[in-house]
Amino acid sequence: MRTNNSHVKKIIVSIYFIFLILAITLPIFISSLRLFSGNATLTSITFAIAFAGLFFVVHFICKFFEYDSDGGKVIIINKGLLLSEYFNYRQHVLEFEQEDLIAYSFKNYVIYRILSIYIKDSRGEKRKEVFNITLVTKRKRRYIRQSLKKIVKANKKASIL
């Protein structure tokens, strides 16, 4: 099964564009605040911190996710949406044989969702890999869960035999 969240790429690029516009207009807004009120330092610092915090939250959450379990290997890719074609600075790729999958878990926080994959490494030890699936739709998460459940079930059945 192959799935990804490529439909959100246009939305996220639009959000980054809005952040760019806000970054350009925020100094103008802060300077106009200083003209109308004598001491607007606290307000300007608050706006700047809120803007920076919001930008970093969006930057942290917004990642491209791709899942491919066709064939004998499972490939999971997480990468940033901004400048990801030119720089792979936020790319996380996991490629493993289906037989190496031990377990998986989905965790849902308030504004952040993760997929944890537990696999056997080359030495036979358990290794945990974490992927950001915040922008993956509920339907696609259900498909991924079904695919991973099928693989784990087949692995448990094979280990018993």
BELKA-V705832 format. One record per residue. N is the residue number from 1. RES is the residue in three letters. PSI is psi in degrees with one decimal (NA if undefined). D_LAST is the distance of its C-alpha to the last C-alpha in Angstrom with 1 decimal. Layout:
N|RES|PSI|D_LAST, N|RES|PSI|D_LAST
This chain:
1|MET|136.8|26.1, 2|ARG|136.2|29.2, 3|THR|156.6|31.6, 4|ASN|177.0|34.3, 5|ASN|44.9|37.4, 6|SER|-20.1|40.1, 7|HIS|-21.9|42.4, 8|VAL|-6.9|43.4, 9|LYS|-43.3|44.6, 10|LYS|-38.0|48.1, 11|ILE|-43.5|48.4, 12|ILE|-39.2|47.6, 13|VAL|-37.4|50.0, 14|SER|-39.0|52.6, 15|ILE|-41.8|52.0, 16|TYR|-36.2|52.5, 17|PHE|-41.2|55.7, 18|ILE|-39.7|56.9, 19|PHE|-38.1|56.3, 20|LEU|-45.1|58.4, 21|ILE|-43.0|61.2, 22|LEU|-37.7|61.0, 23|ALA|-32.6|61.1, 24|ILE|-39.8|64.3, 25|THR|-20.0|66.0, 26|LEU|-45.3|65.1, 27|PRO|-34.7|67.7, 28|ILE|-42.4|70.3, 29|PHE|-42.2|69.5, 30|ILE|-39.8|69.7, 31|SER|-34.5|73.0, 32|SER|-30.7|74.5, 33|LEU|-40.7|73.4, 34|ARG|-31.0|75.4, 35|LEU|-40.1|78.5, 36|PHE|-31.9|78.5, 37|SER|141.9|77.7, 38|GLY|-42.6|79.0, 39|ASN|94.5|75.9, 40|ALA|23.6|72.6, 41|THR|-45.0|70.7, 42|LEU|-41.3|68.3, 43|THR|-41.9|67.6, 44|SER|-38.4|67.0, 45|ILE|-40.8|64.7, 46|THR|-45.3|62.8, 47|PHE|-43.0|62.4, 48|ALA|-42.6|61.3, 49|ILE|-41.8|58.7, 50|ALA|-42.5|57.4, 51|PHE|-46.6|57.3, 52|ALA|-42.2|55.4, 53|GLY|-44.7|52.9, 54|LEU|-39.9|52.3, 55|PHE|-45.3|51.9, 56|PHE|-33.8|49.3, 57|VAL|-46.6|47.3, 58|VAL|-41.9|47.2, 59|HIS|-36.7|46.5, 60|PHE|-39.3|43.5, 61|ILE|-37.0|42.0, 62|CYS|98.8|42.6, 63|LYS|148.6|39.8, 64|PHE|138.4|38.3, 65|PHE|134.6|34.6, 66|GLU|135.6|32.4, 67|TYR|131.2|28.7, 68|ASP|115.4|27.0, 69|SER|17.4|23.4, 70|ASP|138.8|24.1, 71|GLY|-161.0|22.2, 72|GLY|-11.1|19.6, 73|LYS|152.9|21.6, 74|VAL|130.9|22.8, 75|ILE|124.9|26.5, 76|ILE|128.7|28.4, 77|ILE|132.8|32.1, 78|ASN|129.4|34.7, 79|LYS|157.3|38.3, 80|GLY|154.8|41.8, 81|LEU|-24.9|43.8, 82|LEU|124.0|47.2, 83|LEU|23.1|47.8, 84|SER|-19.8|44.2, 85|GLU|-24.3|45.2, 86|TYR|-35.7|47.3, 87|PHE|136.5|45.7, 88|ASN|43.0|42.1, 89|TYR|-18.4|43.1, 90|ARG|22.1|40.7, 91|GLN|135.5|37.7, 92|HIS|113.0|34.2, 93|VAL|133.7|31.5, 94|LEU|123.4|27.8, 95|GLU|122.9|25.7, 96|PHE|159.8|22.0, 97|GLU|147.7|18.9, 98|GLN|-30.5|16.8, 99|GLU|-18.4|13.7, 100|ASP|-8.6|16.1, 101|LEU|123.9|16.9, 102|ILE|-51.3|16.1, 103|ALA|174.7|18.6, 104|TYR|161.2|22.0, 105|SER|145.4|25.1, 106|PHE|132.4|28.4, 107|LYS|132.3|31.5, 108|ASN|109.1|34.8, 109|TYR|-176.3|38.0, 110|VAL|-52.7|41.5, 111|ILE|15.2|42.0, 112|TYR|133.7|38.9, 113|ARG|140.1|35.3, 114|ILE|153.1|32.5, 115|LEU|120.7|28.9, 116|SER|128.4|26.8, 117|ILE|129.9|23.8, 118|TYR|119.0|21.5, 119|ILE|162.2|19.8, 120|LYS|131.1|18.7, 121|ASP|-172.1|21.6, 122|SER|-23.5|21.9, 123|ARG|1.5|22.0, 124|GLY|7.7|18.8, 125|GLU|154.7|21.0, 126|LYS|134.1|21.0, 127|ARG|140.7|23.9, 128|LYS|131.6|25.7, 129|GLU|138.1|27.6, 130|VAL|136.4|30.1, 131|PHE|143.0|31.6, 132|ASN|119.1|34.7, 133|ILE|28.9|34.2, 134|THR|-42.4|37.5, 135|LEU|11.3|38.9, 136|VAL|133.4|35.8, 137|THR|161.2|36.6, 138|LYS|-38.8|34.8, 139|ARG|-43.4|33.5, 140|LYS|-34.4|32.0, 141|ARG|-38.0|30.4, 142|ARG|-41.4|28.8, 143|TYR|-41.4|27.5, 144|ILE|-42.7|26.1, 145|ARG|-44.0|24.5, 146|GLN|-42.9|22.8, 147|SER|-45.9|21.6, 148|LEU|-37.6|20.2, 149|LYS|-40.5|18.6, 150|LYS|-42.0|16.9, 151|ILE|-45.2|15.6, 152|VAL|-40.9|14.4, 153|LYS|-42.8|12.7, 154|ALA|-37.8|10.8, 155|ASN|-40.4|10.0, 156|LYS|-39.9|8.8, 157|LYS|-39.5|6.6, 158|ALA|-33.5|5.3, 159|SER|-26.8|5.5, 160|ILE|-38.5|3.8, 161|LEU|NA|0.0
